[in-house]
Amino acid sequence: MTLTVTPHREAVGLKDGLLHVDGRWRPGREGRTWTHHHPATGEAVGSFAVAEAADVDEAVRAASKAFEAGPWPRTKAGQRIAVLLRYAALLREHAEELKRLQALDNGVPLSFGGIYATSVGIAADIFEHHAGWIDKIGGQTLPAHQGGDHLAMTFREPIGVVAAILPWNAPFVLFAQKLAPALAAGCTVVLKPSEYATFCVVRMVELLAEAGLPEGVVNLVTGPGDPTGEALITHPLVDKISFTGSRAVGQRIVRASADTMKRVSLELGGKSPAIVFPDAPNIGLAGMTAMGMVTVGLSGQACVAHTRALVHRDVYEEFLGAAQMMAGAVTFGDPFDPAVLASPLINERQLGRVLGFIERGQQQGARLVTGGERMDGDYGAGNFVTPTIFAEVDNSMEIAREEVFGPVLTVLPFTEEDEAVRIANDTDYGLGAGIYTADARRAFRLARRLRAGTIGINGFQLEPHVPFGGFKQSGLGREGGRSAFEDYTELKTVLMPLTDEMM
């Protein structure tokens, strides 16, 4: 039977999306809209306004006015805490609605939308965590270095207007990772979601007003990178850009930020290794976990997925067998069906890109163990690719070096620990890594040697209170925890004499 999401659209009450500028919902000035087609069915899901340069300018100026003259940066700590806690409660109250809106946006199945790391629950926890920092982050009083009777003090103040740009694959957690610390610090925000995950973000912005956030503090501009994103990253009144997405766009943002010295936080993807030693607690589980990270839920469209499995030669075939078993267990179809475990690729462009990587992987000599095909029949209208495993991969091959962003696992053999570390670090990226071993000393030894931002030992998960980000071309800065809060502040020094004498 041909897949359709139309009944779910009507059941959730989906309506066309508008811009949210200075507390008002309105269409774009030029009336242009974007029609979103569902990645699993090709059906038109709904439309939303496209913000042109003039719309973005109005949104940024509203945020600037709210920062310079509005109450939020000067709101008492207790009141700001209360708003963020009310918002976290509203997220939990509307979790099922938001999860269904996401399934209409990006095709992520409900079964995966409830997993903690991608759920509304972790977003609520992130807001609660950062609310807790509001009355705890302060400056210092420093002793006079040169003697004399004076004070040297530091203060943390909000950085200003933040441009927060979200990807499509994990809108709940990334919405929270950007807005929670920004609002906690007293910043104002212009938010741009991906055109492939807009409807759930629109609803999350609506809930901010219910929580009591003043008008103009968070403004929403929707639309594609051109014109909406480009107008936002180049606007002279934006003080900081926080972006999660592709390396190419991140590089464009760095260049655009130079003219006005905007602060920048970037999370730009990865090619993360999972290193499996013969003494791993469970080789089969390691193989299923690695394959699950690139198939279940997002079908490998996750920046931190461990897409390179570095497996000791003694357990190489056992690992491959378990990974292949996991590949065969993944189910596709209607994202609202609780039995469905994986999503389609987000659009036809990404579908063609992934299939191109698979074709070139075979041409370059890697052995295709399973998968590598576009699904047809009842799935033919969607962007589905079968779970794919490549063996006998060399780290110089394109599929081992480039971020495929699809359900593709490359399995590379190694013999010695030093060899594994060398291969793992031989990449332009450095976002995450996994280590599978029963030897605690080896685990910590490798965790210190690997050039990556987050290391999982015998498993991997996201937490709402820890820093997340990457080394090398995986980005700049961190999201989560105290470091994220501080990244939305500027540090000011004040020198004050305590006598009539000049310092």
Secondary structure as UniProt FT lines:
FT   HELIX           6..12
FT   STRAND          19..21
FT   TURN            22..23
FT   STRAND          24..26
FT   TURN            29..30
FT   STRAND          33..37
FT   TURN            39..41
FT   STRAND          44..49
FT   HELIX           53..68
FT   HELIX           72..74
FT   HELIX           77..93
FT   HELIX           95..106
FT   HELIX           110..113
FT   HELIX           116..118
FT   HELIX           120..131
FT   TURN            132..136
FT   STRAND          141..142
FT   TURN            145..146
FT   STRAND          150..158
FT   STRAND          161..165
FT   HELIX           171..185
FT   STRAND          188..192
FT   TURN            195..196
FT   HELIX           199..211
FT   TURN            215..216
FT   STRAND          218..220
FT   HELIX           225..229
FT   HELIX           230..233
FT   TURN            236..237
FT   STRAND          240..244
FT   HELIX           247..257
FT   TURN            258..261
FT   STRAND          263..267
FT   STRAND          273..276
FT   TURN            278..279
FT   HELIX           283..293
FT   TURN            294..296
FT   TURN            298..300
FT   TURN            303..304
FT   STRAND          308..312
FT   HELIX           313..315
FT   HELIX           316..329
FT   TURN            335..336
FT   TURN            338..339
FT   HELIX           348..363
FT   TURN            364..365
FT   STRAND          367..370
FT   HELIX           377..379
FT   TURN            380..381
FT   STRAND          388..391
FT   TURN            395..396
FT   HELIX           398..401
FT   STRAND          408..414
FT   HELIX           417..425
FT   STRAND          432..436
FT   HELIX           440..449
FT   STRAND          454..457
FT   TURN            464..465
FT   HELIX           472..474
FT   STRAND          475..476
FT   HELIX           481..487
FT   STRAND          489..497
//
